[in-house]
Amino acid sequence: MTVSHRDWLKGCGIDEVLARHSALRIVPSAEGILLRGQVSFHVAPEGLEPIADSYQVEIKIPGTFPKRIPSVWETGGRIPRTYHKLQDGSLCLGSRTRLQIAVTESPSILRFIDRCLIPYLYGYSFSEKHRRPPFGELAHGEAGTRDDLAVLFGTTRLDSVRVFAQLAASKKRIANKKQCPCGSGLRVGCCHNRQINRLRSLLGRAWFRRVRDSLSLDRPSQVSAA
């Protein structure tokens, strides 16, 4: 059954976005939704300084949301290009896998703003004031991808991340018979099956095929704490 644009907007929770962020406006767009205007927040992460601030932004929500992640640009000229931005100038809100998990678990534009955009904006406001980041930061490129996936899969072995991605890209009944790459000597079905099954269920095998293919075969020797 074809979903009308109006029903799609309602399903994305656009009304609650505009109610919470009244300085945002819908701008005509050929694809999906384009929100433009001001996002304001007042947040107090546990153990960190409360900060109230606002930013001028443009949020592009693709017509395939939540299968595709929204993109965000800061349009007020406040955040420099050197601060966690992608090549097209959009904000690097986190690892693509983390972002996809966030929008898959809670397919709402407001939840995306709350869980993905505002933490980034808070981080810049904090860094601007204190000259240091409030949260731990991932390395750029493949090193950061490996570190993040190691945490998600629950392993301390960076050299096993590509194999974990391959297992998540495989059917459950096949993956569970394989030896777990964590080094335990057990089969996946008796070891890291819960982590692998959860991620496969959330994002699908095709996602992890792309993740696997994005990682080089060279295996780093450095071990990261999960």
N, C-alpha and C positions, 0 to 999 in steps of 0.2 A: 504494500500500500504506500502511495506517495504521500509524504508529509508536506503540508503547505508551509510557505515561508513564515507565516504568522505562528503556526504551531511549533515550528522549529525554534523561533525566537522565544516562545513561551517555555519550551523545554529547556533552553539554555539558561533560563532565569534572567532574561534581560530586564524585566520589570524590577526585580529586587536589586539589580545593579544600579539602575537609575534612581531608585529610592534611597539607596545607601550613599551613592556618589552623584549628588544632584548637579554637580558642575560638569558631568560628562554628557555628551550629546551624540546621538546616532547620526552619522554622516552617510549620504548615499554612496553605495559601493557596488561594483559589478559582481563581486563575489563575497559571500558571507556578510559579516557585520564590521563596520569601522566605527569605533568609539573615539571621540576626541574631546579633550578638555582637561580638567584638573582632578587628580586623585589625592585626597587628604587622608591622613591617618594619625592615630595616637595609639602607640603600642608600647608595651613594657615587657620585653622578653625576660624570662626568668633569669635573675642574676645580672641583668643589664639595665642601663639607664633608660627611663621612659623618654620617648621622643615623639613630639607632634610636629608634623611637617606636611608639605604638599608639593606636588610636581605636576607640570604640564606634560601630558602623554598622548600618544596615539596608540590604540590597541586594535590590531587587526585579527578578528576571529574568523578563521576559514569556514567555508560552508560545510566542511566535513568534520567540524568539531563535534565530539571530542577525539575523533581518530587522529586529527592533526592538532598540534599545539598552537595557540595564539602567539603572535609576535607583537612586541611592544617597542615603541620608540619614545625617548624623552625629548620633547619638542621645545623646552624652555631654554636650551643651551647651557644648562647647569652642570650636567654630568659629562666629563671629558671623554673623548674617544678611547683614552687609555684605561678607563675603568670598566672592565668586564663588558665589552661590547663585541658583537659579531661583525663580520666583514661588511654587512649591509647597514651597519650603524644601529641595528636593533640591540636591545639589552640582552646580555647573556645571563639569564635568570637561574641557571643551574644546569646540571647534566640533562641531556635529552631523555634519558631513561627515567630519572627522578621526576621530571616534568610530566612525562607521559603517564607515569604511575599516578601522579596527583590528579590529572584531569580524568583518568579512567576510573579511579576510585570515587571521585566526586565530580561528575560531568556538569559543572555549573560555572558560568563565567565569574560569578561573585567569588566562588571558592578559589578559582584560579587567581583572581586579584588578591585575595586574602592570603593564600598559601604560597604563591609564587612571586607575584609582583611586589607586594608590600614588604616582605622580608628583604628583597633586593634594595628597595628605596630606603628602608630603615638602615641597611648596611652602609649605603652611601652617606646618608645623613650623619651616622655615627663616625664614619671614617673622615668625613669633612671636618668634623668637630675635634676628633681626638687623634687624627693622623695615623690610625691603625684600624684594621677591620675588627668587627665585633665577633664574627664567627670564623671557624676554620675555613680555609679556602682550598679548593681543588687546584691541582696543577693544570696548566692548559694542555690541550691536545690529548694524545693517546695516553700519556701518563696519568692524567686526571681521570680519563674514562676507566682505565684499569683499576685505579684506587677506589673509585666509586662502585664499580661492579663487584670488587672484592668485598666491600662492606655489605652490599645487597645480597650476595650469595653466602655471606657468612664465612669467608675464608681469610686467612692471613697470608696465603700464598698467591702472589701476583702472577707467578708463572702458571697458575691453574685457571686463570680467568677466562681465557679463550675456550678451554675445554668445558668449563661451566656453561658458557654461552652456547656451545655446540649441544650440550645436553638439554638446555632449555629450548633449543631449536628442534629437538627430536621428539618423537611421540613418547608419552609417559612410559608405556610398557617396554619400549626399547631402552630408554634412558635408565630406568630403574635397574636394569640388568648389568649396566656398565660399572666398572670400578670407580669409586668416588675419587675425583682428582684432588681432594683435600689431603690425601696421604694416609688416611686411616686404614687402608687395606680392605675396607668394607665395600659392598655394592651400594650404589646410590640409593636404592630402595630401603636400605638400612642405615643410611647416613644423612646426606644433605637433601633428601627428597622433598621435604616440606618447603625449603627455600626455593628450590628449582620449580616445583609444581606451582607454588603461589605466583611466581613471576611469569611462568608460562601461561597460567590461567588469566592473569591480568593483561598481558601485552601480546600474547600469541606467539606461535613459533616463527612466523615470518619476521617479526621484530628482532628476535634473537639471531636469525640467520644474517640479518643486516649488521647487527652488532658484531657477530663472529667475523664477518667478512671485513669489517672496518679495523680489526685488530691485526697487527703484523704477527708473523710466525716467530719473530725474535722474542724470546722469553726473558724478561728482566729478572735479575737475581735478587734485587732488593725486596725485602718482605715488609709489607705494610700491616699495621695493627688494624683489625676490624672493629 
